[in-house]
Amino acid sequence: MNTTSGTNSPRPTPEGPSSADRKSADHQSTGAAPPAVVAPSKDGALPTTDTSERVAILDWTMPQLTQWLTDRSFPKFRAGQIFRWIYQRRSQSFEQMTDLPKDLRKQLDSAFEIFRSTTAAHQHSADGTEKLLLQLADGGRIECVLLRDGPRRSICVSSQVGCAMGCVFCASGLDGVERNLTRGEILEQMLKLQQLLEPDERLSHIVMMGMGEPLANLPRVLDALEVAKDADLGLGISPRRITISTVGLPPAIDKLAAADAPYHLAISLHAPNDELRNRLVPVNKTTGINAILDAADRYFDKTRRRLTFEYVLLGGLNDSALCARQLVQLLRGRTAMLNVIPYNPVPGLPYETPSPDAVLQFRRTLLDGGINVMFRQRKGDDIQAACGQLRRLREREPQVIGISKQK
Ligand code: SF4
């Protein structure tokens, strides 16, 4: 993080609970364009990058902002006012915070930024889904999605720029991972999607299922979700309505369980045996399905939260009757829901949507086997809402994207 100020005020220097972790990762930028794949630091964390002059207020905690105010002789209660303006009253600038003294608004504006990304593309689907392609301060691009489903207003949020997991059917992993997102960058997605809502609409659910593997950036994901579930100063979304989706990293699942935050855990299985899963989800070679299921069981024992398994159904690859029977054997007896999602083709990748017959047969086998299964309808097909598609298309063929609105 750049701590050099262009103002007369000393620069804010946050030292919050997770700043040590952030420092270890956030200060590794070389200033050069990041390579497609970046080596992790000693603590296993990927670097984050911060090139802006002013500090991202979304990276700051309540104690940090309170200290900053106290240092400038402003009362402590102003910190709560500022965060409520940002997270609850959808303020986009300090100038809009009309119950703050003018001098404070001016100082805040000199020291901090609320939003640091620009919206490179904003797409609307006929089914109400909206997708944003955000360009970050260092040029990295991420996607996030707002889904409307009855009264639900769910958002799908990214945790990394790119992804290292390499799932063969996913556009996000095609170019590897560039870096972890900061806590502020994760929160900024939530706030930008919240701003797409009408005044009488409220965010109801969060899924950490966008670009990246959330458990590979766990400290920052947990920091951001603390704010998301904070009913007093943050977004006030119940942890029961927050889902963290992972390909299955057993040590990180154990860390998540130990964090005592009862978020919903969704594990992307995509194959019922190691031979096939090694091909579809290469990171499986270092874990194996059994170790993932053991970690999932420990998570369930600790949190008592029902597990969800995700299974992208790929035509001719993992949609056979044998695969369905093997899935039944794996999941039978677990308090779990299986979400099956027929594949959404990605331009340039050779994978296909399963045939209606194959879907029907797969479903019948699972139901006959006593599995609690839901076949999810894909939303936003017409706007490349599957993970990483918009970013990839936008980089390669900007002319083919129908951008309905830009901010
Ligand atoms: S599906 Fe998820 S974990 Fe797999 S490469 Fe894509 S973003 Fe990464």
Residues whose N, C-alpha, C, O or C-beta is under 5 A from the ligand:
A	BS01	SF4	C163 M165 G166 C167 C170 S172 G173 G210 M211 G212 E213 V247 C387
